[in-house]
């Protein structure tokens, strides 16, 4: 662990919390109709993916040890480099269904290493 690890973990957890907050209680149709909300969620997923990518560089073993870490990194790359092929439904489902395991693992790491 480096001195940077706790900050990256906190940044990743903050981004997960924000993305989840932005989609809490709304339907996919509401999400699809709200350009600003979609942009905000995508930005938080970019932050999450970048923090996870930096964590993986510092500690490569985290890729296998942390659920959905690679998913977060891959989604960040898709949003940034393949912006024209981002599927809004997949982004919504990621924010509503796929982040909880990653959140739990990152929180556990922050608790033990922060």
N, C-alpha and C positions, 0 to 999 in steps of 0.2 A: 504494500500500500504506500502511496505517496501522499504528500500534503494536499495534493489536488483532488484526491479521491473523494473526501467528504463533500466538497463543493460540487463536484460532478454528480454525485448521488443526490444531493439536495436539489440541484437544477433539474435532474431527470424526474424526481418525484414531484417537483413543482409543476413541471410541464404536464405530467400525467394528471395531476389534480385539476389543472386549468382545462385541459382537453375534456376531461370527464364533466367538469362543471358546465362547460359550454354546450354539451349535448344532453345534460340531465333533464329528463322529463319531456323531451321533444321527440317527435316522430321523424322518421326518415324524410317524409314529404316536407315537413317544416324545415328540416336541415337543408334539403336540396333547394328550397326556395329562398334561402337566406345566404346571399353571397358573402356578407360580412362574417357570419358565423362560420361558414366553411373556411374562409381565409384564416380566421382566428384558430380554428382547430388544426388546420394544416401547419400554421406557424408553431404551435405547441408541439406537434409531432416532429417538426424539423428540429426543434430544440432538444426534444427527448432523444431523437436519433443521433444527433451530434454529441450529446453528453455520453450516450451509450458507446458511440464509436471511440471517443477519447478514453473511456473506461476500459474498453477492450484493448486499446493500444497499450495502456498502462499495465493491464493485467489480462493477458490473452486467455487465461483459463476461465474467465467469466463468461465467455461465449457459450461454453457447455454447461456452466454451473447455474446460470441465471435464465429462467424461462422467458422466452420471447425477446431476449436481448438482440439477437440477430434480426428478428422481425422488425424491431424498432429502427435498427440501422438501415435495413433494406428499404423500409417505407420512407425514411428520410431521403435516401438516395433517389427513390422514385419521384417523390414530390419535387425535389430540387432539380434533378437532371432530366426527368421525364414528365415535367409539369403538364404537357399536352396529352398525356395518357393516364393521368390520375383518375381513378374511378371513385367518384364521390360516395357511392354506396359502401365501398370497401373502407374508405376513410371513416365513415360514420360507424360502421360495424366494428372497426378496430377500436375507436374511441369508446363505444358502448359495451363491447364484449371482450376484447382481447388484452386490455391493459392491466386487469386486476392481478394476475399472476406475476407480472413484471413488477408491479407496484409493491406487492408483498415481498418479493425477493430483494428489491432495491432497499426497501425500508429495513429489512433484516440486516442487510449489509451495512447500512448507515448506522444502525444501532450497535452493531458489533465492532465496526471500524471507525466510526465517527467520533 
